[in-house]
Amino acid sequence: MIRPPVEANSGLAAVLRGVIADFQHASGAEIVSIFLYEESTHSYYAPFATGQPQESLLDSLTDMHEQLTRYLADESQGKVPDDLAVHQYGSTVWLTVTRQHLVARNAPAEIDSTFIRRYQVQSTIGLPLLSGDRLLGLIYLNYRNKERAPDDSRLKELERRAGTAAGLVQAALEGAERAALDGLSRLTSLLTTPVGDARTNAKELRRLLSIALADLLMASNLDGAAIYQFGHQRSHLELVTAHLRVAAPTQIERSDPSTPWDAVLKKTLGDATAEADLHPVAAYALGQPDDPHGYLVLLSRDRLATVRRAPSTDEMLKAGAQLIGGALASQRLIAELENSNRLLSALGDMTTAMLKPGASRHQVIDAVAGHLTDSEVPEFDFNFATVYLLEEREDPIEVMIVRMAAGAATAAAIDAAETSRAGSRGAHARVPRWALDEDRELAQDDVLVYVARTWQPVIVGPMPSTDHSDVVSGGIPVQSTWIEVPVVYSNGMVLGKVLACLVGEREQGYAADNAPFTLAGEVFERGGHKDLVRIFVPFGSDQSRRATGVLEVGYHRSDQRRPDWGQVEALRAAAGQLAVAVETARLYEEAQRHAEQLELVADVSKAIASSIDLDQTLTLVAQNLVRLVDASLCQIALYEEDREGWYGAAASDMQDLWRRQHGERSGASFLFDVMNREQPVVIDDTSANSQVDPAYVRTFGVRSLMALPLMADEQAIGAAILAERNRNRTFTPDEVQRAQSLAVQAAVAIKNARLHALAEEERHLQKDFVLIGFGQWGQKAYQHLLTLKQFFNFRTHVVEQDSPGARDRLGVKEEEVRTHGDAFYWDSHGSPARDQLERELESSSYVITYIATPAATHLPTLARYYDLSDVVLIEKPLGAPPDEYRNFLDTAPGGVEIVAADHYYFKLEVRLLGMLLTEERTLRNFLDSVEEIRIEILEEQPLTGAAADIGVIADLIPHAFAIISLVTPIDRIKLDAESPLLIGRHEGLTGQRESYARMNATFEYQGRNVRLVIDVGKGAENAKWIKLSGEKRSAGRSPSYKFDFGKGEAIDGTQATVRAAVRRIREPGVPDNAHLNMLRHVIEKRHPAVGILSIREAIRANQRVRDLEAIAVELLSRNEWTSYALGSRPAFEAGAATSAVGSAN
């Protein structure tokens, strides 16, 4: 039997010592050791041994832990061999895993560990301590002489003793757990009793903590304990209570701030208790580990007590430390609250002054400056105080500025100015002169920027200053850095250096001899700062960002006072209150500004909505938008209906000049960027932006601008330009959003005013229709005019050239016109029709002129009748070169709308297609996947008469352009590089031009290239349709959508799984009155813009037509054309190409 331990206090350590003694007696081993094992944490603890140095047991524990960690890592990865051997992970792991006894009679050969070699062990016996299935620990018996190793019979006796020892260890662990629970229960009951105020209960708390230490020692079998707490400003540790055989130090200082407090405490206390053979074995933080209130230090005569405690004892000690920390925290909180009552009262007065209802930020910082120089509050009785509100500005690079500043000065030595600033109290009307300098730019390394960015208080001394006492009174109990900072002028010249103190940890990245900030030389010299001691303290509501502002307070050198640490702490508290007050004031200002903006928006909206006159509406929009964001200028530009041009419509200033402005897509312009993106565009510097025309900048003096789309019916109808002329300005996202919300209303108002103007004008206007040219198209147009007279009020004036034989040829027609009550004019040099019409139309309020003469006469006719007309309608094709038209338009006075006629644009099918492309979701979605668009306009009538000298390109391609303009602007069409144009001539053709043409091209749509094939011709079978085809599927036909203008039907073949659906647009036999519809549109609308829309778009389209004609002429000259029989079409070769590609693009 194992003899029980003889110690009265039969704890775990005593039991283990007894086990060691018994096994040494029974086994005769020279070295006997025991290690306990905790299965839940896979850790070894409580090492005891005889026959080896006690300090070596810590190294043994470390080796055992490393071996077990390596084994567990291999096990988790499946690397452990099935047949585990001692040499693989060591004897300890083998015993732990197998739980079998280890018999190594030849230990150097079978184990060969460092321990075996160091202690010259010849034989080793390892016995597991098992309590049921639980492994409690391991016993090692080491023999230096093999002869002393036990034989098999003695080994069985030792195994039996190991079982008995396991029972004793299990009982000791259970006893330790019971003792820990009892001790923790007593501690909980003792230390959770509420305490009263700090003054009356400090002694009571010490008494309770002394009892708590006695309970801890009794439950843990340790020999001593002490509790220390931090003193004022955490500058030292003070003794609270202790249970020791010798006196404990009452106060502990540290000379090196980089040394942890717990290390300083253990060393100092260890030195004091060494004579009593007591050694610090553990130090527990009381409170948060990274910010404790103090420490609980445990001592023992056993240097290994830390690793010899039972796990339950460890948990009890940790819980006890938490309870002691909680009790101390409660007592300290009460003490701190009582000590801070006076300061809180002063802060309360300051807060009351700052948080006045409706106070602005300037009023808040004025009040703070006054309180920080108030002699009635000793903590804040400074000679001067300045409060800075900082702001970042991009101009064009990011720079910090002093947005607002306030100050107060009481000492006569401070350079100050008498002010009556609102919010300042009468007694503090003297303001330091440097506090009057608002909107001051700060250098990137200025002290204000540094303090705001790092949130680090800074104390700056006078110049010169050589000793710390010149800057601060007393010590600074936290980490601080003393440096010399330069005073630097804006030109880089250094005035000198000043001693300064950085409070807290220094920012990383600066060398020890490199100052992290500078002092502004001009301000330093002008404000007399060489005689000032200043404290800079940051304030703000969000410490994850830059501080909102900085407090600056201090004393003049002539005053014997210097700031102390208590004042720095008081200023930090004031900064917290100031941050709240400034943020509250900012929110109030923002709410007030928002309310004013809402009121302004409401007024503007009301003004805009109340106007039904288009010009007045446009002017109101410009005048009120410029008010909304306090801009210099607002200009309204409206887009032409083909979206390929814009014109100036209204402006808040220089309106006449702006209304003469116009632009086309061919030139780069931010206005087209606004239209394309349908999003606001902000340009901070117009002189450096390629989207802004330099002529525009020079003409209107614009330096920065914001352009907003005017959206109506989900489309930009124009843009509002808000411009700044006096300086470069960055419009904020809030300003953009605010202006955009009003621009949406403005766009709707403009649209409604347009509609109202059109309706009113059409209802009251007496119109005159001048039809110039009475040939084929003129006579056809006249018949439509007779029909339209039944519905609209207008007079018709027919003009025909008095050429030889014309009167005989048109005599009957002339009589017919006069019979219908209309006027007929013969135009000649002797009697110009224009002169006659000028007299006749003098009383007319609205004149429409329709030029239906041969193309070559269009431009001269337009020039002759321009000033008589309100609207001029030109029958295509246009006869003159595009540059001649542009020159005429640029030099002619404004006010006349010129449109190009193309009746194809008014076919029912085309109008339906245009509607479906914008409104039918299925077709819109299909259009996003279209790969090819084909258009055919073929007529069976041969090319004869005057048309034979025109050709189908000039005659029919414009009709195809009218159709494709529903999908893409004409100038975006790019001719095919290989085969841009193929032409043909039908049999019997007597003219010199082409009777058939195929144009191959592409255009970009939604980031994709779409093929475009246009066939036009005469003398072929009738075919007039457009077909949109999608990507060919792997099986089945390609999806398509076809509009047949000839048959009057739409064929929907976009669905692969169903048969194509046929939709009748016009029943067979019903005439297509596209020409009539076109004329009705011109007469009915005030601003018709028919055909391919405006004249400028027609010019652009005509340029493309002339390019194609030039290619055709070259092909004809080289005889590169294909003949075809009447009623058929040319059989073009797939690879046909021309040599005229260069002139086509």
DACORKA-V512637 format. One record per residue. N is the residue number from 1. RES is the residue in one letter. PHI is phi in whole degrees, 0 to 359 (999 if undefined). NEAR is the number of other ideal C-beta (glycine too) atoms within 12 Angstrom. Layout:
n = (N N)
res = (RES RES)
phi = (PHI PHI)
near = (NEAR NEAR)
//
This chain:
n = (1 2 3 4 5 6 7 8 9 10 11 12 13 14 15 16 17 18 19 20 21 22 23 24 25 26 27 28 29 30 31 32 33 34 35 36 37 38 39 40 41 42 43 44 45 46 47 48 49 50 51 52 53 54 55 56 57 58 59 60 61 62 63 64 65 66 67 68 69 70 71 72 73 74 75 76 77 78 79 80 81 82 83 84 85 86 87 88 89 90 91 92 93 94 95 96 97 98 99 100 101 102 103 104 105 106 107 108 109 110 111 112 113 114 115 116 117 118 119 120 121 122 123 124 125 126 127 128 129 130 131 132 133 134 135 136 137 138 139 140 141 142 143 144 145 146 147 148 149 150 151 152 153 154 155 156 157 158 159 160 161 162 163 164 165 166 167 168 169 170 171 172 173 174 175 176 177 178 179 180 181 182 183 184 185 186 187 188 189 190 191 192 193 194 195 196 197 198 199 200 201 202 203 204 205 206 207 208 209 210 211 212 213 214 215 216 217 218 219 220 221 222 223 224 225 226 227 228 229 230 231 232 233 234 235 236 237 238 239 240 241 242 243 244 245 246 247 248 249 250 251 252 253 254 255 256 257 258 259 260 261 262 263 264 265 266 267 268 269 270 271 272 273 274 275 276 277 278 279 280 281 282 283 284 285 286 287 288 289 290 291 292 293 294 295 296 297 298 299 300 301 302 303 304 305 306 307 308 309 310 311 312 313 314 315 316 317 318 319 320 321 322 323 324 325 326 327 328 329 330 331 332 333 334 335 336 337 338 339 340 341 342 343 344 345 346 347 348 349 350 351 352 353 354 355 356 357 358 359 360 361 362 363 364 365 366 367 368 369 370 371 372 373 374 375 376 377 378 379 380 381 382 383 384 385 386 387 388 389 390 391 392 393 394 395 396 397 398 399 400 401 402 403 404 405 406 407 408 409 410 411 412 413 414 415 416 417 418 419 420 421 422 423 424 425 426 427 428 429 430 431 432 433 434 435 436 437 438 439 440 441 442 443 444 445 446 447 448 449 450 451 452 453 454 455 456 457 458 459 460 461 462 463 464 465 466 467 468 469 470 471 472 473 474 475 476 477 478 479 480 481 482 483 484 485 486 487 488 489 490 491 492 493 494 495 496 497 498 499 500 501 502 503 504 505 506 507 508 509 510 511 512 513 514 515 516 517 518 519 520 521 522 523 524 525 526 527 528 529 530 531 532 533 534 535 536 537 538 539 540 541 542 543 544 545 546 547 548 549 550 551 552 553 554 555 556 557 558 559 560 561 562 563 564 565 566 567 568 569 570 571 572 573 574 575 576 577 578 579 580 581 582 583 584 585 586 587 588 589 590 591 592 593 594 595 596 597 598 599 600 601 602 603 604 605 606 607 608 609 610 611 612 613 614 615 616 617 618 619 620 621 622 623 624 625 626 627 628 629 630 631 632 633 634 635 636 637 638 639 640 641 642 643 644 645 646 647 648 649 650 651 652 653 654 655 656 657 658 659 660 661 662 663 664 665 666 667 668 669 670 671 672 673 674 675 676 677 678 679 680 681 682 683 684 685 686 687 688 689 690 691 692 693 694 695 696 697 698 699 700 701 702 703 704 705 706 707 708 709 710 711 712 713 714 715 716 717 718 719 720 721 722 723 724 725 726 727 728 729 730 731 732 733 734 735 736 737 738 739 740 741 742 743 744 745 746 747 748 749 750 751 752 753 754 755 756 757 758 759 760 761 762 763 764 765 766 767 768 769 770 771 772 773 774 775 776 777 778 779 780 781 782 783 784 785 786 787 788 789 790 791 792 793 794 795 796 797 798 799 800 801 802 803 804 805 806 807 808 809 810 811 812 813 814 815 816 817 818 819 820 821 822 823 824 825 826 827 828 829 830 831 832 833 834 835 836 837 838 839 840 841 842 843 844 845 846 847 848 849 850 851 852 853 854 855 856 857 858 859 860 861 862 863 864 865 866 867 868 869 870 871 872 873 874 875 876 877 878 879 880 881 882 883 884 885 886 887 888 889 890 891 892 893 894 895 896 897 898 899 900 901 902 903 904 905 906 907 908 909 910 911 912 913 914 915 916 917 918 919 920 921 922 923 924 925 926 927 928 929 930 931 932 933 934 935 936 937 938 939 940 941 942 943 944 945 946 947 948 949 950 951 952 953 954 955 956 957 958 959 960 961 962 963 964 965 966 967 968 969 970 971 972 973 974 975 976 977 978 979 980 981 982 983 984 985 986 987 988 989 990 991 992 993 994 995 996 997 998 999 1000 1001 1002 1003 1004 1005 1006 1007 1008 1009 1010 1011 1012 1013 1014 1015 1016 1017 1018 1019 1020 1021 1022 1023 1024 1025 1026 1027 1028 1029 1030 1031 1032 1033 1034 1035 1036 1037 1038 1039 1040 1041 1042 1043 1044 1045 1046 1047 1048 1049 1050 1051 1052 1053 1054 1055 1056 1057 1058 1059 1060 1061 1062 1063 1064 1065 1066 1067 1068 1069 1070 1071 1072 1073 1074 1075 1076 1077 1078 1079 1080 1081 1082 1083 1084 1085 1086 1087 1088 1089 1090 1091 1092 1093 1094 1095 1096 1097 1098 1099 1100 1101 1102 1103 1104 1105 1106 1107 1108 1109 1110 1111 1112 1113 1114 1115 1116 1117 1118 1119 1120 1121 1122 1123 1124 1125 1126 1127 1128 1129 1130 1131 1132 1133 1134 1135 1136 1137 1138 1139 1140 1141 1142 1143 1144 1145)
res = (M I R P P V E A N S G L A A V L R G V I A D F Q H A S G A E I V S I F L Y E E S T H S Y Y A P F A T G Q P Q E S L L D S L T D M H E Q L T R Y L A D E S Q G K V P D D L A V H Q Y G S T V W L T V T R Q H L V A R N A P A E I D S T F I R R Y Q V Q S T I G L P L L S G D R L L G L I Y L N Y R N K E R A P D D S R L K E L E R R A G T A A G L V Q A A L E G A E R A A L D G L S R L T S L L T T P V G D A R T N A K E L R R L L S I A L A D L L M A S N L D G A A I Y Q F G H Q R S H L E L V T A H L R V A A P T Q I E R S D P S T P W D A V L K K T L G D A T A E A D L H P V A A Y A L G Q P D D P H G Y L V L L S R D R L A T V R R A P S T D E M L K A G A Q L I G G A L A S Q R L I A E L E N S N R L L S A L G D M T T A M L K P G A S R H Q V I D A V A G H L T D S E V P E F D F N F A T V Y L L E E R E D P I E V M I V R M A A G A A T A A A I D A A E T S R A G S R G A H A R V P R W A L D E D R E L A Q D D V L V Y V A R T W Q P V I V G P M P S T D H S D V V S G G I P V Q S T W I E V P V V Y S N G M V L G K V L A C L V G E R E Q G Y A A D N A P F T L A G E V F E R G G H K D L V R I F V P F G S D Q S R R A T G V L E V G Y H R S D Q R R P D W G Q V E A L R A A A G Q L A V A V E T A R L Y E E A Q R H A E Q L E L V A D V S K A I A S S I D L D Q T L T L V A Q N L V R L V D A S L C Q I A L Y E E D R E G W Y G A A A S D M Q D L W R R Q H G E R S G A S F L F D V M N R E Q P V V I D D T S A N S Q V D P A Y V R T F G V R S L M A L P L M A D E Q A I G A A I L A E R N R N R T F T P D E V Q R A Q S L A V Q A A V A I K N A R L H A L A E E E R H L Q K D F V L I G F G Q W G Q K A Y Q H L L T L K Q F F N F R T H V V E Q D S P G A R D R L G V K E E E V R T H G D A F Y W D S H G S P A R D Q L E R E L E S S S Y V I T Y I A T P A A T H L P T L A R Y Y D L S D V V L I E K P L G A P P D E Y R N F L D T A P G G V E I V A A D H Y Y F K L E V R L L G M L L T E E R T L R N F L D S V E E I R I E I L E E Q P L T G A A A D I G V I A D L I P H A F A I I S L V T P I D R I K L D A E S P L L I G R H E G L T G Q R E S Y A R M N A T F E Y Q G R N V R L V I D V G K G A E N A K W I K L S G E K R S A G R S P S Y K F D F G K G E A I D G T Q A T V R A A V R R I R E P G V P D N A H L N M L R H V I E K R H P A V G I L S I R E A I R A N Q R V R D L E A I A V E L L S R N E W T S Y A L G S R P A F E A G A A T S A V G S A N)
phi = (999 280 285 293 296 267 294 295 271 275 277 299 298 295 298 293 296 295 297 299 298 294 292 293 292 280 262 74 287 287 236 238 222 225 226 272 227 253 294 295 247 53 227 258 205 52 280 225 201 227 94 215 300 294 293 286 294 295 295 297 299 297 297 296 296 296 297 292 298 296 296 295 295 294 294 294 258 72 262 286 292 296 260 289 240 296 290 282 234 102 291 295 296 298 295 295 279 278 57 251 283 256 236 241 289 246 302 301 274 271 245 51 259 300 299 299 289 296 259 52 282 259 222 225 242 243 238 283 263 244 239 69 271 266 272 269 174 226 241 248 244 245 243 277 240 301 294 275 298 290 276 297 292 292 296 295 296 294 296 294 295 296 296 296 300 299 296 296 296 299 295 293 296 296 296 297 292 295 297 295 294 297 297 294 296 294 298 298 295 284 263 260 287 300 250 268 288 296 292 275 246 298 294 296 295 297 295 295 292 295 295 298 296 298 294 298 294 293 282 253 61 267 251 192 202 212 240 237 231 288 272 301 59 57 276 200 251 247 287 264 197 206 238 220 278 232 289 270 301 280 214 234 253 230 274 248 299 281 279 299 296 293 292 298 296 295 292 297 291 297 297 285 254 297 294 267 57 247 232 299 246 197 226 256 289 264 105 290 303 272 210 282 278 179 217 255 251 248 235 205 288 270 294 261 299 299 262 254 277 290 306 295 293 303 297 296 294 297 295 297 297 294 295 296 298 297 296 296 299 298 294 294 297 297 295 295 296 292 291 263 302 295 294 296 298 295 296 297 298 295 298 300 291 281 268 287 304 79 289 273 297 294 295 295 289 297 296 296 301 295 291 286 239 271 292 284 244 303 296 241 273 269 291 206 212 226 239 247 254 256 208 267 225 257 207 276 263 292 218 268 229 276 286 221 210 217 203 210 219 251 279 294 285 280 290 223 237 281 227 237 300 300 96 277 280 303 287 234 273 275 242 306 298 289 279 274 269 269 59 275 285 249 294 298 252 295 300 295 295 297 297 291 284 264 57 245 297 224 246 244 270 282 232 274 214 246 240 299 292 289 251 219 264 81 268 246 285 249 300 211 227 262 219 249 246 277 259 239 283 296 274 96 289 260 282 166 234 232 286 217 234 268 270 103 292 287 298 290 104 245 292 300 263 248 288 280 209 230 250 294 299 298 292 300 286 294 269 66 288 294 255 246 254 235 246 249 232 282 216 171 260 225 283 280 236 298 297 291 197 220 271 229 225 168 232 277 303 292 280 287 284 226 296 245 296 300 292 299 295 297 294 298 295 297 297 297 295 297 301 296 294 295 295 298 295 297 296 295 299 295 296 295 296 296 296 297 294 298 295 295 299 297 297 296 300 295 296 295 293 282 262 243 273 298 298 295 297 300 294 297 300 297 293 273 296 293 290 299 242 54 268 278 205 232 235 253 244 249 274 292 294 275 63 251 202 218 216 289 246 197 205 283 207 55 291 299 293 293 292 269 273 206 210 238 297 298 258 296 203 296 294 285 296 298 294 293 277 56 225 298 238 245 236 286 226 293 290 248 244 289 279 253 292 304 295 296 297 292 294 251 66 276 253 218 207 227 250 244 287 264 263 218 56 60 212 284 264 180 214 252 255 255 239 244 254 271 201 287 222 256 289 282 304 294 295 297 295 295 292 295 297 283 297 298 296 297 298 296 296 297 299 294 295 300 298 295 298 297 297 294 294 294 285 250 283 266 254 236 247 258 256 259 105 240 277 302 287 294 294 296 295 296 298 293 295 300 295 289 296 289 241 232 263 203 253 248 235 259 240 225 291 276 268 303 82 291 295 293 290 247 302 296 295 299 297 298 297 294 300 279 85 260 267 231 238 263 261 212 295 285 224 296 297 299 294 296 293 301 289 290 266 300 268 283 259 203 238 251 248 249 268 244 270 305 303 296 265 301 295 300 295 300 296 287 256 303 285 272 248 261 227 243 251 251 285 282 280 286 270 271 300 303 295 292 297 297 298 297 293 288 259 285 295 284 108 250 267 249 231 254 272 210 295 302 298 255 296 304 295 293 297 295 301 300 293 293 296 257 244 273 298 300 290 299 295 295 299 292 245 292 258 212 234 241 232 234 232 240 232 284 295 295 276 226 65 296 296 293 267 261 90 284 296 288 276 247 303 302 296 295 297 300 285 290 295 293 253 212 299 298 286 269 282 247 293 296 289 270 218 291 212 238 231 216 226 278 297 84 289 261 286 259 254 281 252 212 214 235 256 251 206 220 212 272 220 53 80 239 268 251 287 230 236 241 249 229 184 230 77 239 293 297 202 221 203 232 229 255 240 268 293 294 278 296 224 89 279 283 292 206 220 236 244 258 287 287 274 71 214 243 241 262 241 282 265 286 266 233 290 302 266 255 241 284 260 220 294 303 95 280 293 270 263 298 296 298 298 297 295 299 297 294 288 282 264 289 238 289 45 264 63 273 69 289 297 294 293 298 295 298 295 294 299 293 297 294 298 294 298 295 296 298 299 293 297 296 294 263 57 263 215 246 274 211 283 301 88 235 221 296 264 291 285 298 261 299 217 233 261 257 299 300 277 271 247)
near = (15 31 20 21 26 13 17 9 22 21 38 43 38 28 42 45 36 32 47 40 28 31 41 30 19 29 37 25 39 26 38 40 44 44 41 42 37 26 21 11 16 24 24 36 39 43 44 41 38 29 28 27 18 23 16 21 34 23 21 37 30 19 26 37 28 19 31 32 22 22 28 21 17 19 21 12 10 9 15 20 15 10 11 23 19 29 20 23 31 36 43 41 36 34 38 37 32 23 27 21 30 35 29 32 25 17 35 24 18 24 34 19 30 18 30 28 14 19 27 20 39 28 35 45 46 41 42 35 40 29 26 12 10 20 31 41 44 47 48 49 46 41 33 24 17 23 12 22 28 28 18 14 10 22 24 17 23 35 30 20 35 41 26 29 43 35 25 35 44 27 25 41 34 20 26 38 25 21 32 34 22 22 35 33 20 26 38 22 16 28 38 19 22 15 29 17 19 23 15 14 23 26 17 23 35 24 20 32 42 26 27 44 40 25 32 45 35 25 37 47 37 41 31 38 45 47 46 41 39 34 23 21 20 24 23 25 35 29 31 38 34 33 32 35 21 21 16 33 26 20 22 34 23 24 12 12 21 11 16 18 34 28 19 28 41 32 24 31 40 31 19 29 32 19 13 20 17 33 30 37 33 35 34 37 30 40 26 13 18 9 14 31 35 39 39 49 49 44 39 34 23 32 24 28 35 28 34 40 39 38 27 30 43 33 25 38 41 27 29 42 39 29 36 48 35 31 41 39 27 29 37 32 19 24 26 21 16 20 18 22 16 19 27 22 19 28 33 20 25 40 27 19 31 40 26 19 13 16 28 29 36 30 31 43 49 41 39 55 48 39 43 47 43 27 18 17 26 17 33 38 26 44 39 44 50 46 52 47 43 39 29 24 23 18 20 16 13 16 21 33 27 35 30 36 39 48 45 44 41 33 28 13 22 35 28 30 21 16 25 14 29 15 31 33 24 13 16 34 24 32 37 42 25 34 41 26 26 25 19 29 26 35 27 21 24 37 44 44 36 36 42 39 27 29 30 35 41 49 44 45 38 33 31 18 29 15 14 22 19 27 39 35 24 19 21 30 24 23 20 27 29 28 32 29 41 31 37 28 20 20 11 12 14 20 26 23 26 38 32 40 37 34 37 24 17 26 22 8 9 20 11 13 12 17 31 30 36 36 44 33 28 24 38 33 23 21 34 27 36 27 28 43 42 50 46 45 44 41 39 30 24 13 18 8 14 26 37 38 44 47 52 49 48 46 36 30 26 16 23 12 21 31 41 25 28 25 37 37 29 35 42 30 29 43 40 28 35 45 35 25 41 42 26 27 35 28 21 23 23 17 15 19 19 17 14 18 25 18 16 25 30 19 20 34 26 17 26 38 23 17 27 22 21 29 22 21 37 40 31 34 48 45 30 37 47 33 27 41 41 23 37 27 37 46 45 48 40 44 41 36 31 35 33 36 36 38 31 33 37 41 35 30 23 24 23 12 17 31 23 19 31 29 29 32 26 20 21 17 32 35 44 31 25 34 34 22 18 27 21 35 33 32 34 27 23 33 21 15 25 15 27 32 26 17 16 35 24 14 22 30 22 40 29 36 46 43 45 47 38 45 29 25 17 14 18 35 36 41 49 51 52 44 45 31 27 14 18 24 30 26 31 18 14 18 27 27 23 32 41 34 27 40 44 31 33 46 36 24 39 43 30 25 34 31 23 21 26 23 18 16 23 27 15 14 26 20 34 35 43 49 47 43 37 41 30 19 32 35 25 27 37 38 24 35 39 26 22 28 22 13 16 28 20 33 30 40 39 41 45 33 30 23 20 9 11 21 19 12 17 27 17 15 27 26 14 20 30 18 12 21 16 28 25 35 33 24 30 19 12 10 15 21 35 29 20 23 32 22 16 23 31 13 12 24 19 33 37 48 45 46 41 38 34 29 35 19 26 39 33 23 38 38 27 27 42 31 20 33 37 33 42 42 46 48 41 39 39 45 30 29 22 29 17 23 34 26 15 29 30 17 12 23 11 19 16 27 33 44 42 48 47 43 36 40 42 32 35 32 34 42 30 29 38 27 18 29 32 18 14 20 13 19 32 22 18 28 30 21 25 34 26 29 39 32 42 34 39 38 31 21 22 27 40 20 16 19 30 25 21 30 40 47 44 37 38 42 45 44 40 46 48 42 44 40 40 34 35 30 34 42 33 28 39 25 32 27 17 18 28 37 48 40 44 41 37 36 20 18 31 17 24 17 34 46 46 48 46 46 47 35 39 27 32 18 26 15 8 18 20 30 29 39 33 44 38 44 47 40 34 34 22 20 28 34 33 44 35 41 28 29 21 15 18 8 8 16 19 25 31 34 40 35 42 32 38 25 25 28 27 35 27 24 29 35 20 19 12 12 13 22 17 17 24 19 28 25 12 13 9 13 16 27 23 32 36 28 31 39 43 29 33 48 37 29 31 28 30 35 34 43 44 46 35 37 45 40 41 46 45 36 43 40 33 42 45 31 34 46 36 28 40 40 26 25 37 28 17 15 11 27 33 27 23 32 22 26 20 21 31 30 15 28 13 11 10 23 22 35 18 28 23 14 20 33 21)
//
